[in-house]
Amino acid sequence: MKSLEELKAIRDRMQGQVGLRAESEASTRVVVGMATCGIASGARPVLTALADAVAEKKIPDCSVTQTGCIGLCQYEPIVEVIQPGKEKVTYTKMTPEKALEIVEKHLIGGHVVTEYTIGNQLK
């Protein structure tokens, strides 16, 4: 990102795809940590990959949102998947490629990708 205009263009594009801190009617929420530590670790491309994939695959009742600091800076970029009636899943050290895998396996397939979860990082 080299200019304020480029930042504004990114914001405008993402607002059409991502509910920024808005309450959603969606059943599944995918939340990306976008505090300074997350952004510095590469959260912006992860957020973009998730938002684009959810929109492209037309995943029903699913929203992609961003939040501030999650509190685990050493594990950034962090993505949380929150589904009603299920335990929250926290994915760590995400990349756009891993994010696409999460979309396919977790959001579409219903299977948590355990090798990317916080529990796996703590072992």
MMTF fields as JSON, N, C-alpha, C and O atoms, coordinates in Angstrom:
{
  "mmtfVersion": "1.0.0",
  "mmtfProducer": "UNKNOWN",
  "numBonds": 491,
  "numAtoms": 492,
  "numGroups": 123,
  "numChains": 1,
  "numModels": 1,
  "chainsPerModel": [1],
  "groupsPerChain": [123],
  "chainIdList": ["A"],
  "bondAtomList": [4, 2, 8, 6, 12, 10, 16, 14, 20, 18, 24, 22, 28, 26, 32, 30, 36, 34, 40, 38, 44, 42, 48, 46, 52, 50, 56, 54, 60, 58, 64, 62, 68, 66, 72, 70, 76, 74, 80, 78, 84, 82, 88, 86, 92, 90, 96, 94, 100, 98, 104, 102, 108, 106, 112, 110, 116, 114, 120, 118, 124, 122, 128, 126, 132, 130, 136, 134, 140, 138, 144, 142, 148, 146, 152, 150, 156, 154, 160, 158, 164, 162, 168, 166, 172, 170, 176, 174, 180, 178, 184, 182, 188, 186, 192, 190, 196, 194, 200, 198, 204, 202, 208, 206, 212, 210, 216, 214, 220, 218, 224, 222, 228, 226, 232, 230, 236, 234, 240, 238, 244, 242, 248, 246, 252, 250, 256, 254, 260, 258, 264, 262, 268, 266, 272, 270, 276, 274, 280, 278, 284, 282, 288, 286, 292, 290, 296, 294, 300, 298, 304, 302, 308, 306, 312, 310, 316, 314, 320, 318, 324, 322, 328, 326, 332, 330, 336, 334, 340, 338, 344, 342, 348, 346, 352, 350, 356, 354, 360, 358, 364, 362, 368, 366, 372, 370, 376, 374, 380, 378, 384, 382, 388, 386, 392, 390, 396, 394, 400, 398, 404, 402, 408, 406, 412, 410, 416, 414, 420, 418, 424, 422, 428, 426, 432, 430, 436, 434, 440, 438, 444, 442, 448, 446, 452, 450, 456, 454, 460, 458, 464, 462, 468, 466, 472, 470, 476, 474, 480, 478, 484, 482, 488, 486],
  "bondOrderList": [1, 1, 1, 1, 1, 1, 1, 1, 1, 1, 1, 1, 1, 1, 1, 1, 1, 1, 1, 1, 1, 1, 1, 1, 1, 1, 1, 1, 1, 1, 1, 1, 1, 1, 1, 1, 1, 1, 1, 1, 1, 1, 1, 1, 1, 1, 1, 1, 1, 1, 1, 1, 1, 1, 1, 1, 1, 1, 1, 1, 1, 1, 1, 1, 1, 1, 1, 1, 1, 1, 1, 1, 1, 1, 1, 1, 1, 1, 1, 1, 1, 1, 1, 1, 1, 1, 1, 1, 1, 1, 1, 1, 1, 1, 1, 1, 1, 1, 1, 1, 1, 1, 1, 1, 1, 1, 1, 1, 1, 1, 1, 1, 1, 1, 1, 1, 1, 1, 1, 1, 1, 1],
  "groupList": [{"groupName": "MET", "atomNameList": ["N", "CA", "C", "O"], "elementList": ["N", "C", "C", "O"], "formalChargeList": [0, 0, 0, 0], "bondAtomList": [1, 0, 2, 1, 3, 2], "bondOrderList": [1, 1, 2], "singleLetterCode": "M", "chemCompType": "L-PEPTIDE LINKING"}, {"groupName": "LYS", "atomNameList": ["N", "CA", "C", "O"], "elementList": ["N", "C", "C", "O"], "formalChargeList": [0, 0, 0, 0], "bondAtomList": [1, 0, 2, 1, 3, 2], "bondOrderList": [1, 1, 2], "singleLetterCode": "K", "chemCompType": "L-PEPTIDE LINKING"}, {"groupName": "SER", "atomNameList": ["N", "CA", "C", "O"], "elementList": ["N", "C", "C", "O"], "formalChargeList": [0, 0, 0, 0], "bondAtomList": [1, 0, 2, 1, 3, 2], "bondOrderList": [1, 1, 2], "singleLetterCode": "S", "chemCompType": "L-PEPTIDE LINKING"}, {"groupName": "LEU", "atomNameList": ["N", "CA", "C", "O"], "elementList": ["N", "C", "C", "O"], "formalChargeList": [0, 0, 0, 0], "bondAtomList": [1, 0, 2, 1, 3, 2], "bondOrderList": [1, 1, 2], "singleLetterCode": "L", "chemCompType": "L-PEPTIDE LINKING"}, {"groupName": "GLU", "atomNameList": ["N", "CA", "C", "O"], "elementList": ["N", "C", "C", "O"], "formalChargeList": [0, 0, 0, 0], "bondAtomList": [1, 0, 2, 1, 3, 2], "bondOrderList": [1, 1, 2], "singleLetterCode": "E", "chemCompType": "L-PEPTIDE LINKING"}, {"groupName": "ALA", "atomNameList": ["N", "CA", "C", "O"], "elementList": ["N", "C", "C", "O"], "formalChargeList": [0, 0, 0, 0], "bondAtomList": [1, 0, 2, 1, 3, 2], "bondOrderList": [1, 1, 2], "singleLetterCode": "A", "chemCompType": "L-PEPTIDE LINKING"}, {"groupName": "ILE", "atomNameList": ["N", "CA", "C", "O"], "elementList": ["N", "C", "C", "O"], "formalChargeList": [0, 0, 0, 0], "bondAtomList": [1, 0, 2, 1, 3, 2], "bondOrderList": [1, 1, 2], "singleLetterCode": "I", "chemCompType": "L-PEPTIDE LINKING"}, {"groupName": "ARG", "atomNameList": ["N", "CA", "C", "O"], "elementList": ["N", "C", "C", "O"], "formalChargeList": [0, 0, 0, 0], "bondAtomList": [1, 0, 2, 1, 3, 2], "bondOrderList": [1, 1, 2], "singleLetterCode": "R", "chemCompType": "L-PEPTIDE LINKING"}, {"groupName": "ASP", "atomNameList": ["N", "CA", "C", "O"], "elementList": ["N", "C", "C", "O"], "formalChargeList": [0, 0, 0, 0], "bondAtomList": [1, 0, 2, 1, 3, 2], "bondOrderList": [1, 1, 2], "singleLetterCode": "D", "chemCompType": "L-PEPTIDE LINKING"}, {"groupName": "GLN", "atomNameList": ["N", "CA", "C", "O"], "elementList": ["N", "C", "C", "O"], "formalChargeList": [0, 0, 0, 0], "bondAtomList": [1, 0, 2, 1, 3, 2], "bondOrderList": [1, 1, 2], "singleLetterCode": "Q", "chemCompType": "L-PEPTIDE LINKING"}, {"groupName": "GLY", "atomNameList": ["N", "CA", "C", "O"], "elementList": ["N", "C", "C", "O"], "formalChargeList": [0, 0, 0, 0], "bondAtomList": [1, 0, 2, 1, 3, 2], "bondOrderList": [1, 1, 2], "singleLetterCode": "G", "chemCompType": "PEPTIDE LINKING"}, {"groupName": "VAL", "atomNameList": ["N", "CA", "C", "O"], "elementList": ["N", "C", "C", "O"], "formalChargeList": [0, 0, 0, 0], "bondAtomList": [1, 0, 2, 1, 3, 2], "bondOrderList": [1, 1, 2], "singleLetterCode": "V", "chemCompType": "L-PEPTIDE LINKING"}, {"groupName": "THR", "atomNameList": ["N", "CA", "C", "O"], "elementList": ["N", "C", "C", "O"], "formalChargeList": [0, 0, 0, 0], "bondAtomList": [1, 0, 2, 1, 3, 2], "bondOrderList": [1, 1, 2], "singleLetterCode": "T", "chemCompType": "L-PEPTIDE LINKING"}, {"groupName": "CYS", "atomNameList": ["N", "CA", "C", "O"], "elementList": ["N", "C", "C", "O"], "formalChargeList": [0, 0, 0, 0], "bondAtomList": [1, 0, 2, 1, 3, 2], "bondOrderList": [1, 1, 2], "singleLetterCode": "C", "chemCompType": "L-PEPTIDE LINKING"}, {"groupName": "PRO", "atomNameList": ["N", "CA", "C", "O"], "elementList": ["N", "C", "C", "O"], "formalChargeList": [0, 0, 0, 0], "bondAtomList": [1, 0, 2, 1, 3, 2], "bondOrderList": [1, 1, 2], "singleLetterCode": "P", "chemCompType": "L-PEPTIDE LINKING"}, {"groupName": "TYR", "atomNameList": ["N", "CA", "C", "O"], "elementList": ["N", "C", "C", "O"], "formalChargeList": [0, 0, 0, 0], "bondAtomList": [1, 0, 2, 1, 3, 2], "bondOrderList": [1, 1, 2], "singleLetterCode": "Y", "chemCompType": "L-PEPTIDE LINKING"}, {"groupName": "HIS", "atomNameList": ["N", "CA", "C", "O"], "elementList": ["N", "C", "C", "O"], "formalChargeList": [0, 0, 0, 0], "bondAtomList": [1, 0, 2, 1, 3, 2], "bondOrderList": [1, 1, 2], "singleLetterCode": "H", "chemCompType": "L-PEPTIDE LINKING"}, {"groupName": "ASN", "atomNameList": ["N", "CA", "C", "O"], "elementList": ["N", "C", "C", "O"], "formalChargeList": [0, 0, 0, 0], "bondAtomList": [1, 0, 2, 1, 3, 2], "bondOrderList": [1, 1, 2], "singleLetterCode": "N", "chemCompType": "L-PEPTIDE LINKING"}],
  "groupTypeList": [0, 1, 2, 3, 4, 4, 3, 1, 5, 6, 7, 8, 7, 0, 9, 10, 9, 11, 10, 3, 7, 5, 4, 2, 4, 5, 2, 12, 7, 11, 11, 11, 10, 0, 5, 12, 13, 10, 6, 5, 2, 10, 5, 7, 14, 11, 3, 12, 5, 3, 5, 8, 5, 11, 5, 4, 1, 1, 6, 14, 8, 13, 2, 11, 12, 9, 12, 10, 13, 6, 10, 3, 13, 9, 15, 4, 14, 6, 11, 4, 11, 6, 9, 14, 10, 1, 4, 1, 11, 12, 15, 12, 1, 0, 12, 14, 4, 1, 5, 3, 4, 6, 11, 4, 1, 16, 3, 6, 10, 10, 16, 11, 11, 12, 4, 15, 12, 6, 10, 17, 9, 3, 1],
  "groupIdList": [1, 2, 3, 4, 5, 6, 7, 8, 9, 10, 11, 12, 13, 14, 15, 16, 17, 18, 19, 20, 21, 22, 23, 24, 25, 26, 27, 28, 29, 30, 31, 32, 33, 34, 35, 36, 37, 38, 39, 40, 41, 42, 43, 44, 45, 46, 47, 48, 49, 50, 51, 52, 53, 54, 55, 56, 57, 58, 59, 60, 61, 62, 63, 64, 65, 66, 67, 68, 69, 70, 71, 72, 73, 74, 75, 76, 77, 78, 79, 80, 81, 82, 83, 84, 85, 86, 87, 88, 89, 90, 91, 92, 93, 94, 95, 96, 97, 98, 99, 100, 101, 102, 103, 104, 105, 106, 107, 108, 109, 110, 111, 112, 113, 114, 115, 116, 117, 118, 119, 120, 121, 122, 123],
  "secStructList": [7, 7, 1, 2, 2, 2, 2, 2, 2, 2, 2, 2, 2, 2, 2, 6, 6, 7, 7, 1, 1, 7, 7, 7, 7, 7, 1, 3, 3, 3, 3, 3, 3, 7, 1, 2, 2, 2, 2, 2, 2, 6, 2, 2, 2, 2, 2, 2, 2, 2, 2, 2, 2, 2, 2, 2, 6, 6, 7, 6, 6, 3, 3, 3, 3, 3, 3, 1, 7, 7, 1, 7, 4, 4, 4, 7, 1, 7, 3, 3, 3, 3, 7, 6, 6, 1, 7, 7, 3, 3, 3, 7, 1, 7, 7, 2, 2, 2, 2, 2, 2, 2, 0, 0, 0, 0, 0, 0, 6, 7, 7, 7, 7, 4, 4, 4, 5, 2, 2, 2, 2, 6, 7],
  "xCoordList": [0.844, 0.0, 0.903, 1.764, 0.694, 1.605, 0.941, 1.625, -0.391, -1.045, -2.365, -2.919, -2.845, -4.133, -5.256, -6.237, -5.125, -6.132, -6.233, -7.327, -5.083, -5.083, -5.767, -6.529, -5.5, -6.147, -7.659, -8.418, -8.104, -9.532, -10.176, -11.3, -9.474, -9.998, -10.16, -11.149, -9.199, -9.295, -10.488, -11.27, -10.625, -11.741, -13.07, -13.963, -13.209, -14.465, -14.784, -15.932, -13.765, -13.965, -14.373, -15.281, -13.708, -13.967, -15.311, -15.94, -15.768, -17.049, -18.187, -19.203, -18.032, -19.041, -19.02, -20.005, -17.904, -17.74, -17.753, -18.098, -17.382, -17.16, -18.002, -18.026, -18.68, -19.396, -18.407, -17.983, -18.029, -17.03, -17.662, -18.318, -17.448, -17.962, -19.474, -20.005, -20.153, -21.607, -22.178, -21.642, -23.261, -23.938, -24.519, -25.079, -24.384, -24.808, -25.952, -26.068, -26.786, -27.849, -27.317, -28.028, -26.087, -25.511, -25.306, -25.044, -25.426, -25.205, -23.725, -23.338, -22.906, -21.473, -20.765, -21.009, -19.88, -19.07, -17.608, -17.131, -16.911, -15.471, -14.859, -15.113, -14.048, -13.527, -12.006, -11.325, -11.487, -10.05, -9.514, -10.046, -8.464, -7.824, -7.078, -6.139, -7.516, -6.935, -6.342, -6.375, -5.799, -5.06, -3.691, -3.387, -2.89, -1.58, -0.749, -0.112, -0.756, 0.051, -0.452, 0.349, -1.763, -2.32, -2.001, -1.597, -2.185, -1.904, -0.425, -0.086, 0.454, 1.895, 2.273, 3.257, 1.491, 1.778, 1.133, 1.363, 0.324, -0.269, -1.757, -2.261, -2.48, -3.911, -4.737, -5.777, -4.307, -5.106, -5.306, -6.443, -4.261, -4.496, -5.329, -6.059, -5.226, -6.041, -7.51, -8.373, -7.796, -9.161, -9.725, -10.861, -8.947, -9.384, -9.671, -10.69, -8.777, -8.967, -10.245, -11.014, -10.475, -11.677, -12.942, -13.883, -12.958, -14.142, -14.444, -15.598, -13.413, -13.609, -14.116, -15.02, -13.539, -13.93, -15.362, -16.12, -15.732, -17.098, -18.101, -19.145, -17.789, -18.689, -18.739, -19.816, -17.578, -17.493, -18.225, -18.905, -18.078, -18.697, -20.13, -20.816, -20.568, -21.942, -22.307, -23.337, -21.432, -21.671, -22.832, -22.753, -23.896, -25.078, -24.848, -24.108, -25.486, -25.466, -24.057, -23.792, -23.159, -21.769, -21.317, -21.475, -20.749, -20.206, -18.735, -18.305, -17.985, -16.573, -16.456, -16.835, -15.925, -15.781, -14.366, -13.573, -14.079, -12.767, -12.952, -14.004, -11.917, -11.93, -10.561, -9.629, -10.456, -9.168, -8.307, -8.331, -7.557, -6.606, -7.324, -8.265, -6.878, -7.411, -6.572, -7.031, -5.347, -4.521, -3.468, -2.836, -3.269, -2.28, -1.325, -1.221, -0.634, 0.165, 1.149, 1.369, 1.739, 2.741, 2.138, 2.87, 0.804, 0.137, -0.556, -1.267, -0.367, -1.007, -0.459, 0.668, -1.259, -2.656, -3.569, -3.336, -4.61, -5.56, -6.927, -7.376, -7.572, -8.931, -9.759, -9.362, -10.906, -11.816, -13.061, -13.603, -13.509, -14.75, -15.737, -15.502, -16.845, -17.848, -19.152, -19.741, -19.584, -20.812, -21.748, -21.3, -23.036, -23.984, -23.955, -23.944, -23.944, -23.982, -22.666, -22.599, -21.614, -20.301, -19.281, -19.468, -18.203, -17.123, -16.4, -16.204, -16.011, -15.265, -13.947, -13.293, -13.562, -12.301, -11.375, -11.739, -10.174, -9.195, -8.053, -7.326, -7.914, -6.829, -5.711, -5.973, -4.473, -3.328, -2.338, -2.325, -1.503, -0.451, -1.014, -0.474, -2.113, -2.829, -2.135, -1.439, -2.344, -1.914, -3.148, -4.13, -3.111, -4.249, -4.513, -5.665, -3.461, -3.618, -4.295, -5.197, -3.852, -4.483, -5.938, -6.809, -6.195, -7.559, -8.483, -9.621, -7.999, -8.816, -9.074, -10.145, -8.104, -8.28, -9.345, -10.147, -9.349, -10.357, -11.748, -12.699, -11.866, -13.16, -13.646, -14.789, -12.778, -13.171, -13.472, -14.528, -12.542, -12.671, -13.587, -14.363, -13.512, -14.297, -15.659, -16.694, -15.658, -16.923, -17.828, -19.042, -17.25, -18.058, -18.159, -19.248, -17.011, -16.984, -17.375, -17.731, -17.311, -17.694, -16.635, -16.939, -15.38, -14.302, -13.258, -12.706, -12.99, -11.977, -10.606, -10.291, -9.802, -8.446, -7.526, -6.943, -7.405, -6.755, -5.295, -4.801, -4.599, -3.176, -2.944, -1.821, -3.979, -3.851, -4.454, -4.45, -4.968, -5.649, -4.672, -3.526, -5.161, -4.36, -3.914, -2.789, -4.767, -4.411, -3.211, -2.384, -3.104, -1.966, -0.687, 0.395, -0.795, 0.375, 0.946, 2.138, 0.104, 0.531, 1.195, 1.732, 1.182, 1.784, 3.282, 3.946],
  "yCoordList": [-1.149, 0.0, 1.229, 1.385, 2.081, 3.206, 4.566, 5.588, 4.588, 5.897, 5.801, 4.719, 6.944, 7.02, 6.608, 6.0, 6.927, 6.553, 5.03, 4.48, 4.359, 2.9, 2.305, 1.345, 2.865, 2.415, 2.611, 1.723, 3.761, 4.026, 3.052, 2.601, 2.728, 1.772, 0.394, -0.292, -0.013, -1.299, -1.278, -2.228, -0.197, -0.081, -0.171, -0.905, 0.564, 0.562, -0.827, -1.268, -1.515, -2.853, -3.826, -4.636, -3.742, -4.667, -4.402, -5.343, -3.16, -2.879, -3.569, -3.898, -3.791, -4.522, -6.011, -6.707, -6.507, -7.939, -8.317, -9.446, -7.388, -7.716, -6.796, -5.584, -7.356, -6.544, -6.086, -6.887, -4.82, -4.321, -4.025, -3.002, -4.941, -4.82, -4.671, -4.143, -5.119, -5.04, -6.354, -7.424, -6.266, -7.481, -8.125, -7.447, -9.405, -10.104, -11.056, -11.577, -11.271, -12.254, -13.644, -14.631, -13.741, -15.011, -15.944, -15.504, -17.214, -18.226, -18.392, -18.517, -18.397, -18.592, -17.26, -16.523, -16.955, -15.74, -16.145, -16.963, -15.57, -15.746, -14.395, -13.401, -14.362, -13.11, -13.1, -14.028, -12.051, -11.916, -10.796, -9.685, -11.085, -10.07, -9.075, -9.432, -7.804, -6.778, -5.624, -4.474, -5.932, -4.908, -4.746, -5.435, -3.85, -3.582, -4.847, -5.064, -5.689, -6.91, -7.852, -8.47, -7.967, -8.826, -8.322, -9.09, -7.023, -6.435, -6.608, -6.961, -6.356, -6.503, -7.944, -8.189, -8.898, -10.313, -10.856, -12.011, -10.04, -10.477, -10.759, -11.516, -10.17, -10.441, -9.874, -10.439, -8.782, -8.173, -9.134, -9.289, -9.786, -10.75, -11.954, -12.533, -12.332, -13.425, -13.01, -13.775, -11.81, -11.28, -11.227, -11.637, -10.735, -10.64, -12.023, -12.221, -12.978, -14.342, -14.958, -15.574, -14.795, -15.348, -14.699, -15.393, -13.377, -12.668, -13.032, -13.274, -13.069, -13.412, -14.842, -15.093, -15.783, -17.191, -17.423, -18.152, -16.812, -16.971, -16.404, -17.009, -15.254, -14.654, -15.489, -15.742, -15.915, -16.681, -18.021, -18.446, -18.676, -19.992, -19.892, -20.898, -18.645, -18.394, -19.256, -19.929, -19.211, -19.986, -19.336, -18.164, -20.082, -19.486, -19.183, -19.891, -18.136, -17.778, -17.687, -18.196, -17.056, -16.916, -15.489, -14.964, -14.865, -13.524, -13.515, -14.26, -12.678, -12.477, -11.066, -10.093, -10.965, -9.667, -9.506, -10.448, -8.295, -8.053, -7.536, -7.0, -7.703, -7.224, -6.643, -6.738, -6.053, -5.522, -6.634, -7.768, -6.291, -7.23, -8.4, -8.209, -9.598, -10.808, -11.163, -11.904, -10.64, -10.824, -11.899, -12.24, -12.436, -13.504, -13.132, -13.845, -12.016, -11.434, -12.417, -12.373, -13.295, -14.217, -15.25, -15.945, -15.353, -16.332, -15.701, -16.393, -14.417, -13.711, -14.202, -14.692, -14.066, -13.683, -14.753, -15.951, -14.297, -15.175, -15.053, -13.963, -16.213, -16.278, -17.119, -18.225, -16.595, -17.351, -17.705, -16.873, -18.956, -19.401, -19.662, -20.5, -18.927, -19.012, -19.498, -18.828, -20.675, -21.267, -21.571, -22.038, -21.312, -21.564, -23.026, -23.947, -23.209, -24.562, -25.302, -26.469, -24.645, -25.283, -24.423, -23.218, -25.059, -24.32, -23.458, -23.868, -22.259, -21.372, -22.046, -22.662, -21.923, -22.479, -21.313, -20.41, -21.343, -20.286, -20.847, -21.742, -20.296, -20.685, -19.653, -18.455, -20.12, -19.237, -19.324, -20.279, -18.282, -18.188, -18.476, -19.279, -17.795, -18.025, -17.353, -16.348, -17.931, -17.37, -17.397, -18.067, -16.688, -16.783, -18.22, -18.612, -18.992, -20.383, -21.224, -22.011, -21.05, -21.766, -21.327, -22.143, -20.042, -19.52, -20.198, -20.533, -20.398, -21.078, -22.522, -23.062, -23.146, -24.514, -24.548, -25.48, -23.534, -23.428, -23.299, -23.923, -22.493, -22.337, -23.69, -24.077, -24.404, -25.69, -26.75, -27.381, -26.937, -28.042, -27.739, -28.601, -26.529, -26.217, -25.624, -26.152, -24.528, -23.855, -24.662, -24.699, -25.302, -26.089, -27.546, -28.119, -28.14, -29.563, -29.887, -31.025, -28.89, -29.125, -29.766, -30.229, -29.802, -30.445, -29.412, -28.712, -29.318, -28.398, -28.861, -30.05, -27.914, -28.212, -28.069, -27.008, -29.135, -29.078, -28.653, -28.056, -28.94, -28.573, -27.063, -26.619, -26.265, -24.806, -24.157, -22.931, -24.954, -24.388, -23.992, -24.438, -23.148, -22.683, -23.847, -23.845, -24.829, -25.998, -26.727, -27.225, -26.799, -27.464, -26.652, -27.228, -25.322, -24.457, -24.547, -24.318, -24.878, -24.912, -26.221, -26.318, -27.226, -28.533, -28.476, -29.487],
  "zCoordList": [0.0, 0.0, 0.0, 0.866, -0.97, -1.143, -0.996, -0.95, -0.921, -0.843, -0.093, 0.098, 0.319, 0.987, 0.033, 0.462, -1.226, -2.215, -2.334, -2.456, -2.298, -2.38, -1.145, -1.26, 0.02, 1.248, 1.164, 1.553, 0.663, 0.515, -0.467, -0.246, -1.542, -2.518, -1.894, -2.15, -1.082, -0.388, 0.566, 0.607, 1.333, 2.269, 1.536, 1.959, 0.448, -0.301, -0.85, -0.807, -1.364, -1.899, -0.794, -0.977, 0.335, 1.431, 2.103, 2.588, 2.146, 2.775, 2.054, 2.668, 0.767, 0.028, 0.321, 0.074, 0.845, 1.073, 2.543, 2.892, 3.403, 4.802, 5.678, 5.465, 6.642, 7.623, 8.675, 9.508, 8.657, 9.582, 10.935, 11.125, 11.865, 13.228, 13.292, 14.269, 12.284, 12.284, 12.778, 12.491, 13.517, 13.924, 12.676, 11.815, 12.592, 11.398, 11.703, 12.812, 10.71, 10.823, 10.512, 10.703, 10.039, 9.615, 10.793, 11.913, 10.535, 11.555, 11.844, 13.006, 10.833, 10.989, 10.828, 9.872, 11.783, 11.686, 11.601, 12.387, 10.648, 10.507, 10.847, 10.167, 11.909, 12.433, 12.282, 12.718, 11.666, 11.432, 12.314, 12.306, 13.073, 13.907, 13.035, 12.323, 13.101, 12.238, 13.044, 12.605, 14.225, 14.961, 14.286, 13.312, 14.802, 14.195, 14.051, 13.021, 15.095, 15.044, 13.954, 13.253, 13.804, 12.769, 11.377, 10.504, 11.175, 9.865, 9.516, 8.387, 10.493, 10.256, 9.934, 9.237, 10.44, 10.209, 8.944, 8.585, 8.258, 6.995, 7.045, 6.216, 7.997, 8.12, 6.97, 6.631, 6.368, 5.298, 4.116, 3.669, 3.587, 2.5, 2.948, 2.143, 4.221, 4.748, 4.75, 4.318, 5.23, 5.242, 3.822, 3.586, 2.903, 1.505, 0.927, 0.266, 1.174, 0.656, 1.217, 0.479, 2.523, 3.147, 2.585, 2.199, 2.541, 2.053, 0.604, 0.248, -0.228, -1.635, -1.795, -2.593, -1.04, -1.162, -0.679, -1.319, 0.436, 0.956, -0.049, -0.292, -0.627, -1.62, -2.893, -3.433, -3.37, -4.617, -4.507, -5.441, -3.359, -3.18, -2.668, -2.487, -2.438, -1.993, -0.78, -0.757, 0.219, 1.432, 2.186, 2.551, 2.416, 3.055, 4.538, 5.221, 5.015, 6.438, 6.995, 8.084, 6.279, 6.717, 6.457, 5.355, 7.494, 7.315, 7.701, 8.582, 7.04, 7.351, 7.911, 7.258, 9.131, 9.778, 10.3, 10.325, 10.712, 11.313, 12.721, 13.07, 13.526, 14.894, 15.21, 14.41, 16.364, 16.818, 17.382, 16.904, 18.395, 18.98, 19.64, 20.411, 19.333, 19.95, 21.181, 22.05, 21.259, 22.447, 22.347, 23.346, 21.175, 20.989, 19.861, 18.863, 20.028, 18.945, 18.312, 17.102, 19.107, 18.57, 17.618, 16.913, 17.594, 16.736, 15.534, 14.806, 15.315, 14.201, 12.864, 12.783, 11.837, 11.74, 12.342, 12.179, 13.037, 13.713, 13.04, 12.684, 12.88, 12.341, 13.299, 13.667, 13.699, 14.553, 13.752, 13.025, 13.894, 13.267, 14.398, 15.269, 14.365, 15.42, 14.789, 13.94, 15.226, 14.706, 15.873, 16.92, 15.702, 16.787, 17.235, 16.418, 18.547, 19.098, 19.054, 19.441, 18.587, 18.503, 19.224, 19.391, 19.645, 20.288, 19.252, 18.108, 19.677, 18.781, 18.404, 19.246, 17.131, 16.648, 16.321, 15.568, 16.896, 16.659, 15.827, 16.257, 14.617, 13.716, 13.839, 13.942, 13.827, 14.026, 12.875, 12.097, 12.798, 11.776, 10.386, 9.625, 10.085, 8.836, 7.649, 7.795, 6.493, 5.209, 4.3, 4.621, 3.187, 2.264, 1.8, 1.614, 1.615, 1.174, 2.259, 1.972, 3.502, 4.614, 4.768, 5.071, 4.56, 4.668, 3.666, 3.994, 2.447, 1.433, 1.831, 1.555, 2.475, 2.97, 4.076, 4.139, 4.941, 6.003, 5.383, 5.853, 4.332, 3.657, 3.149, 3.394, 2.445, 1.855, 2.913, 2.887, 3.838, 4.788, 5.969, 6.381, 6.518, 7.707, 7.357, 7.764, 6.603, 6.328, 5.403, 5.601, 4.405, 3.467, 3.931, 3.962, 4.292, 4.646, 6.078, 6.382, 6.966, 8.349, 9.221, 10.32, 8.745, 9.501, 9.909, 9.061, 11.203, 11.712, 11.216, 11.254, 10.754, 10.287, 11.501, 11.729, 12.265, 13.577, 13.525, 14.482, 12.448, 12.408, 12.405, 12.647, 12.138, 12.144, 13.39, 13.506, 14.317, 15.476, 16.584, 16.619, 17.478, 18.597, 19.474, 19.974, 19.667, 20.477, 19.928, 20.691, 18.627, 17.991, 18.177, 18.287, 18.215, 18.391, 19.797, 19.999, 20.77, 22.16, 22.547, 23.651, 21.693, 21.998, 21.954, 22.186]
}
